[in-house]
Amino acid sequence: MRLKCIACEVLLRELCLAAATSPHTLDLVFTKKDAHDYRDTLRDTVQQEIDAAEADTVQYDAVLLAYGLCGGGLVDIRARQTPLILPRAHDCCTLFLGSKERFTEHFRECPSQPFSAVGYMERGDTLFHEAGVGSDEMSLRQLIDTYGEDNARYIWETMHPNAQNQPVVFVDVPETTPRSAVEQARERAAAAGRTFKVLPGSIQLLQRLLHGPWEPDAFLRVEAGQRISGVYDWVKIVEAVDEPDH
C-alpha cells in the first residue's frame, strides 16, 4: 500500500524508526508542536495536510494520523476522498506509552498530569506537556512571552492551582531515548520544585499504525464522507460519523 502519514514532530524519532521496517510505501509529513497550542489551529493544519495529500498526483490508499484527540484538535477532521486511520488516544502520551490501556492505567486519576518524552523536549520551547496545551488556553510559554516570567507563572498557577503539586512523568521509549534526555528532564523538574517519575514507553502502537493491520479496538478508520467525533471515554475515545447530506 501507499500511505501518507501526518504526525506531530514530537514523534519524529519513533515514526522514522517504525517507517524503516514498514512493509508499505510511506510518505511522512510533520506538523509543528506549537500547532497544539490552540485546537482550531491544529485542526486547520491537519485538514490542510489531508486535503493536500488528496490533491497530490500520488494516489494514497489511506492517510494515517499520528495524533490523539489533542484537546479536541482532531474533532471534525474530514475524510473527503481517502480513508483516515488514527489511534484511539487522548494525546501523544498514549502514543509514547504504546497503548490506551497503559495510558488509562497511569493517567486515569489525573489525565492532565504533566509529561514529557525526548521528542517533546527537543521541539519548541516547552520541556513538559502541561495542562492547557492542546486546548484554547494559552500555554505557559505563550504567557511568558506575553506577560513576562513572574507574571506568567502567577497567571498559570491561578489557572491551574494543582499543577505545581503534580509530579512530572517522563516516558522513556527505549529505542529512541538517550540517557542524557532523562537526566535533563529530571534536573529541570527538580529546578522547578517538581517530583519526577519515569515510565517505560513503547514504540508498539506507532509501529502498528505504520505497519498495520489496524484493529478496530486500537484504531479508528474514517471512511470518505465521514468526520472524526470525540467520545472522550477510556475505551472508544473517538468515532467516525457521517457527514450530513446537502
C-alpha positions as CSV (number, residue, x, y, z in Angstrom):
1,M,0.0,0.0,0.0
2,R,1.0,3.6,-0.5
3,L,0.3,5.6,2.7
4,K,0.6,9.2,3.8
5,C,1.4,9.8,7.5
6,I,0.7,13.2,9.0
7,A,2.2,13.5,12.5
8,C,3.3,15.8,15.2
9,E,7.0,16.5,15.1
10,V,7.4,15.2,18.7
11,L,7.0,11.7,17.3
12,L,9.7,12.1,14.6
13,R,12.2,9.7,16.2
14,E,9.7,6.9,16.8
15,L,7.9,7.2,13.5
16,C,11.1,7.3,11.4
17,L,12.2,4.1,13.2
18,A,8.9,2.4,12.6
19,A,8.8,3.6,9.0
20,A,12.2,1.9,8.3
21,T,10.7,-1.5,8.8
22,S,7.2,-0.9,7.4
23,P,6.1,-3.2,4.6
24,H,4.3,-0.2,3.0
25,T,5.5,2.7,0.9
26,L,5.3,5.7,3.2
27,D,5.3,9.5,2.8
28,L,5.7,11.3,6.2
29,V,4.9,14.9,7.0
30,F,5.4,16.5,10.4
31,T,3.5,19.4,11.9
32,K,5.0,21.8,14.5
33,K,4.4,21.1,18.2
34,D,3.2,24.6,18.6
35,A,0.1,23.8,16.4
36,H,-1.2,22.1,19.5
37,D,-1.4,25.3,21.5
38,Y,-4.9,26.0,20.0
39,R,-7.1,23.2,18.9
40,D,-8.6,25.2,16.0
41,T,-5.0,25.8,14.7
42,L,-4.2,22.1,14.9
43,R,-7.5,21.1,13.2
44,D,-6.9,23.5,10.3
45,T,-3.3,22.4,9.9
46,V,-4.1,18.7,9.8
47,Q,-7.0,19.2,7.5
48,Q,-4.9,21.2,5.1
49,E,-2.3,18.4,5.0
50,I,-5.0,15.8,4.4
51,D,-6.5,17.9,1.5
52,A,-3.0,18.4,0.1
53,A,-2.5,14.6,0.1
54,E,-5.8,14.0,-1.7
55,A,-4.8,16.7,-4.3
56,D,-1.4,15.1,-4.9
57,T,-0.7,13.2,-8.1
58,V,0.1,10.2,-5.9
59,Q,-3.0,8.2,-5.0
60,Y,-2.8,7.1,-1.4
61,D,-4.7,4.0,0.0
62,A,-5.1,5.8,3.3
63,V,-3.9,8.8,5.3
64,L,-2.5,7.9,8.8
65,L,-2.9,10.5,11.6
66,A,-0.3,10.1,14.4
67,Y,-2.1,12.2,16.9
68,G,-4.5,11.8,19.8
69,L,-7.6,13.8,20.3
70,C,-5.2,16.6,21.5
71,G,-7.7,18.7,23.4
72,G,-10.3,18.3,20.6
73,G,-7.9,19.3,17.9
74,L,-8.8,16.4,15.7
75,V,-12.6,16.7,16.2
76,D,-14.4,17.4,12.9
77,I,-11.4,16.4,10.7
78,R,-12.9,15.1,7.5
79,A,-12.1,12.3,5.1
80,R,-13.2,13.7,1.8
81,Q,-11.9,11.0,-0.6
82,T,-9.3,8.9,1.2
83,P,-9.8,6.9,4.4
84,L,-8.2,8.1,7.5
85,I,-6.6,5.9,10.2
86,L,-5.8,7.2,13.7
87,P,-5.1,5.6,17.0
88,R,-7.7,5.6,19.8
89,A,-5.7,8.0,22.0
90,H,-6.4,11.1,24.1
91,D,-3.0,12.7,23.4
92,C,0.6,11.9,22.4
93,C,1.3,10.4,25.8
94,T,-0.7,7.4,24.8
95,L,1.5,7.1,21.6
96,F,4.7,7.2,23.7
97,L,3.3,4.7,26.2
98,G,2.3,2.2,23.4
99,S,-1.4,1.7,24.2
100,K,-4.6,3.4,25.5
101,E,-4.7,0.7,28.3
102,R,-1.3,1.8,29.7
103,F,-2.4,5.5,29.5
104,T,-5.6,4.6,31.4
105,E,-3.5,2.7,34.0
106,H,-1.2,5.6,34.7
107,F,-3.3,8.7,34.0
108,R,-6.9,7.9,34.7
109,E,-6.9,9.6,38.0
110,C,-5.1,12.7,36.6
111,P,-5.4,12.9,32.8
112,S,-3.9,16.4,32.7
113,Q,-0.7,15.4,34.6
114,P,2.4,16.9,33.1
115,F,4.5,14.5,31.0
116,S,7.5,14.6,28.7
117,A,9.5,12.5,26.3
118,V,12.6,13.0,24.3
119,G,10.7,14.2,21.2
120,Y,8.6,16.6,23.3
121,M,11.8,18.0,24.9
122,E,13.7,18.7,21.7
123,R,10.9,20.5,19.8
124,G,9.9,24.1,20.7
125,D,10.5,25.9,24.0
126,T,8.4,23.8,26.4
127,L,10.1,20.8,28.1
128,F,6.9,19.3,29.6
129,H,3.4,19.0,28.3
130,E,1.3,20.9,30.8
131,A,-2.5,21.2,31.1
132,G,-3.8,23.8,28.8
133,V,-1.6,22.9,25.9
134,G,-3.7,21.4,23.1
135,S,-6.7,23.5,24.1
136,D,-7.9,27.1,23.6
137,E,-5.9,28.1,26.7
138,M,-2.5,29.9,26.4
139,S,0.5,27.7,27.0
140,L,2.9,28.6,29.7
141,R,5.4,29.7,27.1
142,Q,2.9,32.0,25.4
143,L,2.1,33.5,28.8
144,I,5.8,34.1,29.5
145,D,6.2,35.7,26.0
146,T,3.2,38.0,26.6
147,Y,3.4,38.9,30.3
148,G,7.0,38.1,31.4
149,E,8.3,35.2,33.6
150,D,6.9,36.3,37.0
151,N,3.5,37.4,35.9
152,A,3.1,34.4,33.6
153,R,3.8,31.9,36.4
154,Y,1.4,33.7,38.7
155,I,-1.3,33.6,36.0
156,W,-0.5,29.9,35.2
157,E,-0.7,28.9,38.9
158,T,-4.0,30.7,39.2
159,M,-5.4,29.0,36.2
160,H,-4.0,25.6,37.2
161,P,-3.9,25.6,41.1
162,N,-2.8,22.0,41.4
163,A,-0.3,21.9,38.6
164,Q,2.8,22.6,40.7
165,N,1.8,19.7,43.0
166,Q,1.7,17.2,40.3
167,P,4.8,15.0,39.5
168,V,6.3,15.2,36.1
169,V,6.2,11.9,34.2
170,F,8.9,11.2,31.6
171,V,8.0,8.5,29.1
172,D,11.2,6.6,28.3
173,V,10.9,4.9,24.9
174,P,14.0,2.6,25.0
175,E,14.7,2.6,21.2
176,T,14.8,6.3,20.9
177,T,15.6,8.0,24.2
178,P,19.2,8.9,25.1
179,R,20.1,8.7,28.8
180,S,21.1,12.4,28.7
181,A,17.4,13.3,27.9
182,V,16.1,11.6,31.0
183,E,18.7,13.3,33.2
184,Q,18.0,16.7,31.7
185,A,14.3,16.3,32.3
186,R,15.0,15.1,35.9
187,E,17.2,18.2,36.5
188,R,14.6,20.6,35.1
189,A,11.8,19.1,37.2
190,A,14.0,19.4,40.3
191,A,14.8,23.0,39.5
192,A,11.1,23.7,39.2
193,G,10.5,22.0,42.6
194,R,8.6,19.1,41.0
195,T,8.8,15.4,41.7
196,F,9.9,13.3,38.8
197,K,8.8,9.8,37.7
198,V,10.0,7.7,34.7
199,L,7.6,5.4,32.9
200,P,8.8,2.8,30.3
201,G,7.5,3.7,26.9
202,S,6.8,1.6,23.8
203,I,7.0,2.1,20.1
204,Q,4.4,-0.6,19.6
205,L,1.4,1.5,18.8
206,L,3.2,3.7,16.3
207,Q,4.6,0.5,14.6
208,R,1.1,-0.9,14.3
209,L,0.0,2.4,12.8
210,L,2.6,2.4,10.1
211,H,2.7,-1.4,9.6
212,G,-1.0,-2.4,10.0
213,P,-3.3,-4.2,10.4
214,W,-5.4,-1.6,12.1
215,E,-7.5,-3.5,14.6
216,P,-10.7,-1.6,15.5
217,D,-10.1,-1.8,19.2
218,A,-6.9,0.3,18.8
219,F,-7.5,2.3,15.7
220,L,-10.4,4.3,14.1
221,R,-11.0,4.1,10.4
222,V,-12.8,7.1,9.0
223,E,-14.2,6.5,5.5
224,A,-14.7,9.0,2.8
225,G,-17.6,11.2,3.6
226,Q,-17.1,10.9,7.4
227,R,-15.5,13.0,10.0
228,I,-13.9,12.4,13.4
229,S,-16.0,12.9,16.5
230,G,-14.9,12.7,20.1
231,V,-16.3,10.2,22.6
232,Y,-13.9,11.1,25.4
233,D,-14.2,7.9,27.3
234,W,-11.3,5.5,28.2
235,V,-12.1,2.8,25.6
236,K,-13.5,4.2,22.4
237,I,-12.2,7.7,22.7
238,V,-13.1,8.7,19.0
239,E,-15.7,7.6,16.5
240,A,-16.5,8.3,12.8
241,V,-19.8,10.0,12.0
242,D,-21.3,10.5,8.6
243,E,-21.3,14.0,7.1
244,P,-24.9,15.3,6.6
245,D,-26.2,15.3,3.1
246,H,-26.5,18.7,1.4
